[in-house]
Amino acid sequence: MVVRAVTRVGPRMARVTLSGPALEGFTADEPAASVRLLVPAPGEDLVVPTWLGNEFRLPDGRRPVIRSVTPLRAEGQEFDHDIVLQGHGSV
């Protein structure tokens, strides 16, 4: 999955479009649906963590960075979600 587009939708909000073949058939039909995104550390490959019944853990014992987002649109091989921009981040 890759970031296909980032669009400012307000002074403190950006819409991020994720895209990739793994999203084919993905739906988010419920109004309050949420998706968990695994975020690899800079320079690291994405590693799927193991569910230990109460939390996810990476092979080296660290907890992965996971962010929950609400899909706004899921279509074909992409979906959009909005994120709040905090601090000095830029888009």
BELJO-V724429 format. One record per residue. PHI is phi in whole degrees, 0 to 359 (NA if undefined). D_CENTER is the distance of its C-alpha to the mean C-alpha in Angstrom with 2 decimals. Layout:
PHI:D_CENTER
PHI:D_CENTER
This chain:
NA:9.41
228:9.86
280:9.35
272:12.34
203:13.03
228:12.75
232:15.36
289:16.94
243:17.70
181:19.62
297:20.88
233:18.06
221:15.24
229:13.15
260:11.57
249:8.87
255:9.49
261:7.70
216:10.67
162:12.37
298:15.02
293:13.03
271:11.82
302:15.55
87:16.69
294:13.43
231:14.50
219:13.56
280:17.16
279:17.41
297:17.40
246:15.50
299:13.09
223:9.92
230:7.08
262:6.17
252:3.61
274:6.55
244:7.29
290:10.81
295:13.59
307:15.08
82:17.35
256:16.27
283:15.26
289:12.44
238:14.42
285:13.72
283:15.10
260:17.95
277:18.10
254:21.29
90:21.91
221:20.70
196:17.86
269:15.91
222:17.74
279:17.62
305:20.95
272:22.30
95:21.86
288:19.15
276:16.36
286:12.91
280:10.45
233:8.05
237:6.27
266:6.90
228:6.32
253:9.10
295:9.19
267:12.21
213:13.20
233:12.76
208:15.48
61:16.62
248:14.09
209:11.48
213:9.64
252:9.49
212:8.14
261:10.09
231:9.85
274:13.14
270:14.69
239:16.73
61:19.57
256:20.34
296:17.00
224:17.35
232:15.72
